């Protein structure tokens, strides 16, 4: 399933594609993937880092210095650190999250995997993730990497999106469906 054309259509996708191609050519895909995973986790845990990446009040110069210090603190590989520097210099730090997601899709595609975007109400433990991957592999016939997101608003259950297909097993959707049926 070739989706790199769709990825390149977005700004974040073009940045991700450039990083992916550089990392692939330099045989650093795993190092960059690990660094982006660390960065994604840091963004989820740090309000200050999220504000740095999204605030229009932070100058490009200040953002570049702060992001360089953050990259050093998080011990990110040199490609990812330079990538963040380019985003900061271009005033595009707000594109980090979608670029991480796009890079993950490109890396999974390169490994012959599908990427499933999974939203849950609570963080999934390692056993649950492994079971989910096994279930998805049996349904789709291919290895699947998962991009996990936590959204307490879904109340429970999972929303799984693979390509253009989405399976919404969230309690929120079930309650909304029930409410609509009761009105009717």
N, C-alpha and C positions, 0 to 999 in steps of 0.2 A: 504494500500500500504506500505509494509514493505521495508524500504530502509536503515535500520541501518547497514546492511552488506556493502553497498556501502559507507556509511559514514566512517565506520571503516577502509576502504581500504586506506584512506588518513591519513597523519600525523596529520593534523589539526582535522580530524574526530575522531581520537583516543583520542586526548586531549579533544575534545568536549564531547565525549561519557563518559569519566571519570568524567568530571565536571557534566554532566547531571545525571549520576547514583548517584553521591554523593548528588547532590541537591535533586533528587527525594527521595532518602532514608532518607534524613534529612527534607523533606517537605519544601524545600526552592526554588522550581522551579520558582515561581513568583518573588521572590527577586533577584535571579540570572538573570532571564530574564530582569528585570528592570535595573539591573546594567550593563548588556551587552549592552542594548539599549543606556544607557548613555555613555558607552565607545565607542560604534560605532559612536555616534553623535560627541563625542570629537575628535575621529580620523578624521572624515570628516571636522571638523572645525579648527583643529590645525596642522599646518605644523610641528611645533616642536615635537609634539607627534608622528606624522607619521614618522619623521626622526629618532626619538628614537627607534621606533619599527622596522625600516628597515635598519638602518645603521650598516654595519659590523665593523665600527670603534669604536663603543661603547662597552666597555668591559662588560662582564656578571655582574660583581660586580657593576659597575656604572649603568647599565641598571636596575638591581634589586633595587637599592636605588631610582632611578628616578621613576620607575614604582610603588614602594610602596608609594612614596610621591604623585604621580598622583592618585592612588587609594584612598588615604586619602582625597585629594582635591575634587575628584569627589563623595566622600561619597559612595563608592562601598561597597556592602556587603562583609562579611569576606570570603566567599567561592570564590567569584570572585577575591578578592585581593590576596588570596593564590594561586589561579589558575594563575594569572598574575606573581606572584613570581616564580612559577614553570617554566613557559615559559621563564622568564628572566634567571633563573639559568641554564636552559638547552640550552640557546641561540636560542630560538624558538619564540621570540616576533614577528617575521615576519609572524607567523601563526595565529595571533590574528583575522584578518578579516575572513579568511575561518573558523576558529573555532567558531566565533560568528554565522556565517551563518549555520554551521552544528548543533550547539546547538539549534538554532531557529527551524530547521527542526525536530530535536528530540523532542523538547517541543511541537511543533504543532502536531506531530504524537501522542504523549502521550495524548493530549487533543482531539484526533480524528479529527484533522483538516488536510487539505492539505496546503502546503506552496507554494505560488506563488512568484517567483522572478520577480519583475516589474521594468523595466527600463523606465524612462521618461526623456524628454529633460529639463524639469523644475520641481521643487518640486511640489508635489501634495498637495492640501489643504485637510482638514479633510473630507469635503463633497465629494470630488472626490474619496478619499480612501474608504469611506463608500459605495459610488455608485459602485465602482469597486468590492468591496467585495460582494455586493449584486448580481451583474451581474455574477461574477465567481461562487457564490454559486448556482445560478439558472442553470448555464451551467454544473457544476460538480456534483451537488446534495449533496455536503458536505460543511461544514464550511471551510473557507479559511482564512489563515493568510497571510499577504503580507510582503515581504522583499523589501523595496523600495530602488532604486538606481537612482541617477541622472547622466545622461551622455549627455551633450549638443551636442555631435557629432551626435546624432540620429536626430537632427533638430526639431523634433516634433513627436507626436504620442506616442505609447507605444510598448514595447516588453514585453510580458508576457510568463513566462516559468513555467509550472507546471509539475514536474516529467520530463519525456522525451519529452513532448509536448511543442512546442514553437509557439506562435502567434506573428508574427512580423508585427506590424502596424506602423512602423516608417516611417517618411518621407524620410529618407536616403535610406531605402530599396526600397521604391516606386520609388524614382528618379533613383536609380541604375537599377531597372527593366525596367523603361521607356527608359533609355539610351541604354540598351541592345536590347530592342525591336526596337528602331530606327536604330540601326546599321544593323540589320538583314534582 
